[in-house]
Amino acid sequence: MAETKGVLLPAYVLADESGSMAPYVQELSDGLVSLCEGLRAEPMIAAKLRLNVLGFSDDVRVRLTGADMRTETNLPQVVIRGLTNYQAVFDDLLGRIPTDVQWLRGEGYKVHRPVVFFLSDGQPTDGGTWRKPHATLTDKAQTPTSPNIIACGIGDAQAGTMLEVATRPEFAFVAKAGTDIGRAISEFFHALTASLVASGHALNSATPSLVINKPDQFTMAIDEV
């Protein structure tokens, strides 16, 4: 029997690239760079992660895929375009995640349940059509590799929508009223980096766990009334 190479946590960052994000493209780009650099600074942790960055608007476009940040030299580049199509996100993940997990297993790794970090500044422009692929993706009976989804809303994104997107109520966050959107984006990436580093450390423990840090200037969506 082949020896296991190790245990990996596949992580997916879904970054809103719709037109309303245009004023904040620099903060979005800077946040992605800081994420990559933060993981490079923790090579022992980066070894346990495979980073994927996907930009979404009318469709989903790959900005970084299956990256081992110890050796990855490319940086994800965002392109602002189109509307805010949530269905495109979950249709894409429904095909992408099982395929990625199968490939990693084929390479000799054990794989922890994937984690998705979803950042949006608006309500879905596709109405409610996203709910069907989302339901399939998050149903472990239908999709055994179903991910944990952390949903963060800024701008016009509503708390109720983030609660629907997130797989657990405590995984749904919205920026506090009056928070500068550029700052909120920066805080999102800071918390994301810290969450991945902490989760990487937890993989070494007797009880591996997913660690999620609440971004500064955000509140849990469940706290909204």
C-alpha positions as CSV (number, residue, x, y, z in Angstrom):
1,M,0.0,0.0,0.0
2,A,1.4,3.4,-1.0
3,E,2.5,5.7,1.8
4,T,0.5,8.8,2.3
5,K,2.4,11.9,1.4
6,G,0.6,14.0,4.0
7,V,-2.7,15.7,4.7
8,L,-3.9,18.8,2.8
9,L,-6.6,21.4,3.2
10,P,-7.8,22.7,-0.1
11,A,-8.8,26.4,0.2
12,Y,-10.9,28.4,-2.3
13,V,-11.1,32.2,-2.2
14,L,-14.1,33.5,-4.2
15,A,-13.5,37.2,-4.9
16,D,-16.3,39.4,-6.3
17,E,-15.1,41.0,-9.5
18,S,-18.4,42.7,-10.5
19,G,-18.5,46.3,-11.7
20,S,-19.4,47.7,-8.3
21,M,-16.0,46.6,-7.0
22,A,-14.2,48.9,-9.5
23,P,-13.5,51.6,-6.9
24,Y,-11.8,49.0,-4.7
25,V,-9.8,47.0,-7.2
26,Q,-6.5,48.1,-5.6
27,E,-7.6,46.9,-2.1
28,L,-8.7,43.6,-3.7
29,S,-5.4,43.1,-5.5
30,D,-3.4,44.1,-2.4
31,G,-5.4,41.8,-0.2
32,L,-4.7,38.8,-2.5
33,V,-1.0,39.7,-2.6
34,S,-0.9,39.9,1.2
35,L,-2.6,36.5,1.5
36,C,0.0,34.9,-0.8
37,E,2.9,36.6,1.0
38,G,1.5,35.7,4.4
39,L,1.4,32.0,3.4
40,R,4.9,32.1,1.9
41,A,6.1,33.5,5.2
42,E,4.8,30.3,6.9
43,P,6.2,27.5,4.8
44,M,5.4,24.8,7.3
45,I,1.7,25.9,7.1
46,A,1.8,26.5,3.4
47,A,2.9,22.9,2.9
48,K,-0.5,21.7,4.2
49,L,-2.6,24.0,2.0
50,R,-3.5,24.2,-1.6
51,L,-4.7,27.7,-2.5
52,N,-7.2,28.5,-5.2
53,V,-8.3,32.0,-6.1
54,L,-11.4,32.4,-8.3
55,G,-12.9,35.7,-9.5
56,F,-16.6,35.8,-10.1
57,S,-19.0,38.1,-11.9
58,D,-21.1,36.9,-14.9
59,D,-18.9,33.8,-14.8
60,V,-16.0,32.3,-12.7
61,R,-12.4,32.8,-13.8
62,V,-9.4,31.1,-12.4
63,R,-6.8,33.4,-10.9
64,L,-4.7,30.8,-9.1
65,T,-5.3,27.1,-8.9
66,G,-4.0,24.3,-6.6
67,A,-1.1,26.5,-5.5
68,D,1.5,25.4,-3.1
69,M,2.6,28.8,-1.9
70,R,6.1,27.5,-0.9
71,T,6.9,27.3,-4.6
72,E,4.2,29.3,-6.4
73,T,5.7,32.5,-8.0
74,N,2.6,33.8,-9.7
75,L,0.2,36.3,-8.0
76,P,-3.5,36.3,-8.7
77,Q,-4.7,39.3,-10.9
78,V,-8.3,40.5,-10.6
79,V,-10.3,41.9,-13.5
80,I,-13.4,43.9,-12.8
81,R,-16.3,43.1,-15.1
82,G,-20.0,42.2,-15.2
83,L,-22.7,41.5,-12.7
84,T,-22.9,39.4,-9.5
85,N,-23.9,35.9,-10.6
86,Y,-24.0,33.6,-7.5
87,Q,-25.2,30.7,-9.6
88,A,-22.0,30.7,-11.6
89,V,-20.0,30.4,-8.4
90,F,-21.8,27.3,-7.1
91,D,-22.1,25.6,-10.5
92,D,-18.3,26.0,-10.8
93,L,-17.5,24.7,-7.3
94,L,-19.9,21.8,-7.8
95,G,-17.6,20.5,-10.6
96,R,-14.3,21.9,-9.4
97,I,-14.1,20.7,-5.8
98,P,-14.8,17.0,-6.3
99,T,-12.3,16.9,-9.2
100,D,-9.6,18.7,-7.2
101,V,-10.0,16.4,-4.2
102,Q,-9.9,13.3,-6.4
103,W,-6.7,14.5,-8.1
104,L,-5.0,15.2,-4.7
105,R,-6.0,11.8,-3.4
106,G,-4.6,10.3,-6.6
107,E,-1.3,12.1,-5.9
108,G,-1.1,10.3,-2.6
109,Y,-2.6,12.8,-0.1
110,K,-5.3,12.6,2.5
111,V,-7.6,15.5,2.1
112,H,-9.5,17.5,4.8
113,R,-12.9,18.9,4.0
114,P,-12.3,21.9,1.6
115,V,-13.0,25.4,2.8
116,V,-14.4,28.3,0.7
117,F,-14.0,32.0,1.6
118,F,-16.7,33.9,-0.3
119,L,-16.5,37.7,-0.5
120,S,-19.3,39.7,-2.2
121,D,-20.3,43.4,-2.2
122,G,-23.8,42.9,-3.6
123,Q,-26.9,40.8,-3.8
124,P,-27.0,38.1,-6.4
125,T,-28.2,39.4,-9.8
126,D,-29.4,35.9,-10.8
127,G,-32.3,36.0,-8.4
128,G,-32.7,32.7,-6.5
129,T,-31.3,30.3,-9.2
130,W,-28.1,29.9,-7.2
131,R,-29.9,28.1,-4.4
132,K,-30.2,24.8,-6.3
133,P,-26.5,24.3,-7.0
134,H,-25.6,25.6,-3.6
135,A,-27.9,23.1,-2.0
136,T,-26.3,20.3,-3.9
137,L,-22.8,21.5,-3.1
138,T,-23.5,21.7,0.6
139,D,-25.4,18.4,0.9
140,K,-22.8,15.8,2.0
141,A,-25.1,13.0,0.9
142,Q,-25.0,14.3,-2.7
143,T,-21.5,15.8,-2.6
144,P,-19.2,13.9,-0.2
145,T,-16.5,16.5,-0.7
146,S,-18.9,19.3,0.3
147,P,-16.9,22.3,1.6
148,N,-17.3,24.5,4.6
149,I,-18.3,27.9,3.3
150,I,-17.4,31.2,5.1
151,A,-19.4,34.1,3.6
152,C,-18.5,37.7,4.1
153,G,-20.7,40.6,2.8
154,I,-19.7,44.2,2.3
155,G,-21.4,47.1,0.6
156,D,-24.9,46.1,-0.5
157,A,-24.6,42.4,0.4
158,Q,-27.3,41.5,3.0
159,A,-26.9,39.6,6.2
160,G,-29.7,37.2,5.3
161,T,-28.0,36.3,2.0
162,M,-24.6,35.6,3.7
163,L,-26.4,33.4,6.2
164,E,-27.9,31.4,3.3
165,V,-24.5,31.1,1.6
166,A,-22.5,30.1,4.7
167,T,-22.7,26.5,5.8
168,R,-23.0,27.4,9.4
169,P,-24.5,30.6,11.0
170,E,-21.2,31.4,12.7
171,F,-19.5,31.4,9.3
172,A,-21.5,34.4,8.0
173,F,-20.2,37.9,8.5
174,V,-21.2,41.4,7.3
175,A,-19.2,44.6,7.5
176,K,-20.5,46.9,10.2
177,A,-22.7,49.8,9.0
178,G,-20.6,52.8,8.0
179,T,-17.4,50.8,7.5
180,D,-15.2,51.9,4.6
181,I,-15.5,49.2,2.0
182,G,-11.8,49.4,1.1
183,R,-10.9,48.8,4.7
184,A,-13.4,46.0,5.0
185,I,-11.7,44.2,2.1
186,S,-8.3,44.6,3.7
187,E,-9.7,43.2,7.0
188,F,-11.3,40.3,5.2
189,F,-7.9,39.2,3.7
190,H,-6.1,39.7,7.0
191,A,-8.6,37.5,8.8
192,L,-8.5,35.0,5.9
193,T,-4.7,34.7,6.2
194,A,-4.9,34.3,10.0
195,S,-7.6,31.6,9.6
196,L,-5.6,29.5,7.2
197,V,-2.4,29.8,9.3
198,A,-4.3,28.8,12.4
199,S,-6.1,25.9,10.6
200,G,-2.7,24.8,9.3
201,H,-1.4,24.6,12.8
202,A,-4.5,22.7,13.9
203,L,-3.9,20.0,11.3
204,N,-0.9,18.9,13.4
205,S,-3.0,18.4,16.5
206,A,-4.7,15.3,17.7
207,T,-8.0,16.9,16.9
208,P,-7.6,18.7,13.5
209,S,-10.1,21.6,13.2
210,L,-11.0,24.5,11.0
211,V,-10.2,27.8,12.7
212,I,-12.2,30.9,11.5
213,N,-11.2,34.4,12.6
214,K,-13.9,37.1,12.4
215,P,-12.6,40.1,10.4
216,D,-12.2,43.4,12.2
217,Q,-15.0,45.8,11.4
218,F,-17.4,42.9,10.7
219,T,-20.1,41.4,12.8
220,M,-21.6,37.9,12.7
221,A,-24.6,38.0,10.3
222,I,-26.6,36.1,12.9
223,D,-26.3,39.1,15.2
224,E,-28.2,41.3,12.7
225,V,-31.9,42.0,13.5
